Structures are given as structure tokens and as C-alpha cells.
Amino acid sequence: MAQDSRELVVLITHGTDHELSSVAFTIACGGLTAGMRVSAFLTSSAVDLVRRGSADHTHVAPLDPLMALMSDFMARGGTIFACTPCVKARGYTQEDLIDGVVISGASAIHERLKTGAASLSF
């Protein structure tokens, strides 16, 4: 792929109780495989996905287990942002979240969208 690879923002609003969280991370990993720069922005109940231990037992067959998808995503350079107000509303702190998750407001995603990133919402 060209050096100026496209960027993708994946907005996720569902937690471990919904298959769309696994679908979103499967597609996000696919974007990385395709050579895209990919960020996931978690809002609402999706911030629960990155609370330590929360996604450890979520598996929507035939997809990979959710924690494996998220770990693979971050290991390959994907960035996970957790919405600041959503994190605060649940009383979470950085220590409650898996390593590598960035607590950030929507401006992190707006900057990517302003420069032409594609977006998908789940």
C-alpha cells in the first residue's frame, strides 16, 4: 500500500453484551491488515470493554475472542481511545483500564476526521 495509507476511525458504543463490539474489532484488525492506520473510539457502554477483566470471557463464534481481538489490534499499532466523560461516569481511572488505552475526549477523533479519515460506527 502507498506510504500515505488511509486512516480509519471505528466508533464503538456497545459493550461485552453485544456482538457488534466483536465485529467492530474484527473490522478494525482487518483495516490494519489492509495497511490502514486505525483508531477505535469507545463511548457509552463500550468503555466497559477495556476495563481490566471485562472482556476476558466474551467470545462471539466464529470470531476470535474479544480480548484476543483487542490485544491483537493494539499489538499491531491500533490505538484505543476511551471517552473521558464515559470513563468518569463509570468511576473508572486509568488504572482500571487495560494497558495502552488512552482516555481522551472526542477531539482526538475529530482531528483524524478533519484530515480525511474514514469512519465506521458500531
N, C-alpha and C positions, 0 to 999 in steps of 0.2 A: 504494500500500500504506500502511497505517497507520504513524504515526510510530514506534510501538513495534514495529518489524519483528522478526520471529523471527530467532533465531540458529541457525546450523548449524556443527557441527564435523565435519570429514571426516578420519578417521583412515586414514592410508595406510601400508602395510607393504611394498609391492612397489617394486622399482627399475625401471630402464630396460628390463630384460629381460622385463617382464611388461606385457601390455596394460592391466591394471587400474590402473596408475599414470595412464595417459592418460584412462581412463574416469573415474577419481576427479576429476581436474582439470577435465574436461568438465562433470561434475555440479556441482562447486564453482563454476565460472563461471556455470552455469545458476542456482544459488542467488543469486548476485549480481544477475543479470538479473532475478530474481523479487523483488528488493528485500531480500533477507536479508543479515544480517551473517554472513560466512563465514570460518572459520579452518581451515587444514589443519595437521594434526599428523603429522609424518613420524617413523616409528620403524623400527627394523631396517634392512633394505636400502633403504628409501625415503629415508633421509638422503643416499644417493648421488645422488638426483635433483637436489639443489641444489648439488652440488659443481661448481665452475666447469667448463664444457665437457662435463659428463657427459651432459646431455640434449639437446645441440645437434643430434644426428643421429637422435633417436628419433621415429618417425612411424608411428602405427598408423592406416592408412586405414580408414574415411573421416574419422576425427577429425583435428583440426588437429595440427600438430607439437607435441610435448610442451613444448618450450621456449616456443613461442608461447602455449600454454595457461597455463603458469606465469607468464609475463610479463604476459599479459592479466589474470590473476587478481590479481596484486599491483598492477597499474596501476589497477584498479578498486576497490581498497580491501581486498582479501583479505589475510589475514595467514598467512604460512607459519612454523610453528614446527618446529624440528628438535630431536629428543630429545637432551638433554645427554649421557646415558651412551652413546647410539648414536653420536653425533658423536665423543666421546672414544675409544670403542673402535676407531674407524677412523683415529685420529690426526689428524682434521681440526681446524682452528681457524676462527674467524670469517672470516679472510682467504681460506680455501679455498672459501667458500660464495658463491653469487650475492648481490648486494646486496639488502638488505631482509629476508633470512631471519633469524629470531630463534632463537637457541639457547636452549632452555628445557626445564625438567623438565615432568612431567605436570601439575603444579599449575596451569599456565596453562589447560589444557583442563578440569581439574576445576572451576575457578572458573566457567567458562562452562556446564558441565553442571549445576552446582548451581543456577544461576539459570534453568534451563529450556531450554537449548539442545538442539536435536535432534542426533542423531549418526548418521553413516554410516561404515561400515568397509570398506576395500578392501585 
